[in-house]
Amino acid sequence: MSYEGPQLPIGGCLWQQFDSPTPDVGVIIDSLERAVSQGFFGLAAELCDRLSALHGDLLTEHPAYRVRIELERLKRTSYMGYTESVKAAAAKVLFSIKEERGRLPAREAALWERTALGFRGWASTDPAELATDIARCHEIHKELAELQPVPIEQEAFLLGLIGRAHCLIGETKAGLDLFARGAQQMWDNKRFRSWSHLQVRFAEHCDAAGESERAASIARTFLDEAARLQFRSHLSLRAVHLLLHASPEIVPDEERRQMRFRWEVLVHAFGVSRSRTAFPLLERILADSAIFSWDDLEFDFRAQLRAWLAQRTPEEMESVLAAYYRAEGYAVHMLEEGAAALDIYAVGQPVSGFWHAIGIQVKHWGSRLTKERLPDEDGFADALERIKALPNGKVPQALHWYCGSAISGPAQRLLERRAKQCLGNGCQVLCTDLNDLVDRLVRRPEIVPEVVFRVQISNLPSRPPGKSPRRRNP
């Protein structure tokens, strides 16, 4: 299956836009929208701050920019689990649209208003207020139909809002049936990313209605499909919360431990791992999850992570390792195409004036390494020349060699001799297989989202022609 819509929050250097005398604000706002959609809320907060600080006059001149920023703030507030703040943020968006209606594109203004009403509807507990907002949504759909067909997502989400209205007045069966219809409509039309939003809302309403087993089943379905979606941590967290909240009869201990591990990884993906007491959704999940040890956290993710790594191409593994070393505090440089001996150069922070430099090779990922496949002395000499041309380029004190399956004994001994020959007698050689790499990542769950994100970024189709993933600096 393929999933529609924007894929990842930004690839490239946004700081160059911030620092430009004539920044492309549209590019920054596009990045903000994608960051919020994916759940990278630390990044989204930084983008909002930059936009507010650097481009106040420009936002006044272009009301569409301002409405889009306020709309993303509304979404972020909703995704983090606030209620009253969502209503206030929605009111601000609606007021801005009303004040600037004549200066906004007609179709976009209608869609933005419809979106703000929808988010306010998910937070509403007053049936009369929700009915008023639903009536306005119907009017907007009529206005949109005069411009072009109403998006399928809007129709399906409206079914969900009407379903919520039924649930609020005790008509639970009718309400949940409407949720199911809306979710099925988006699935049938291959609107999978939008389906995921409504599916999680559907599960939450089932749980609120006392249908915990159905809620858990829907949450599991979403999490199974989420692996094929781009990383969407806010929705995954909500599904995890439903499973942690369920009784032991519905979610057995083994699955509950798996969900605890997912929780730990996802809060780091949010960019809010040190802010759990500031966000209602995170606090609720923490309250529903018993205190757990790191042994518990290592229970699940290992097999899934191993399978994911085993499927990576050699180029993708270079991105994985680069992201790993960056997360460990190294400055990472990808060596240019044609460096036979080394793919990556990583240099640590200076301690007492001493740099710790590592040469990294991942070319033989996915195949057994024999001595015949080792680079010769000329290959190492070429790699050293490339390293010395880098800022702070030093001869590596360590050589880390990553093999997907294994390295033969003769190959490892030859590699150690060649490393000392070409890099110095003090050079330490570390050969790492897939299981060891999995162990390292499982011990550091906070860096897993960064690794996945960087690999996805390296595969974006927007890469300039003629540049391979290896030329990127993850």
Summary of the structure (lengths in Angstrom):
residues: 474
radius of gyration: 25.5
end to end distance: 27.7
largest distance: 79.8
contacts: 1544
relative contact order: 0.07
helix: 65%
strand: 6%
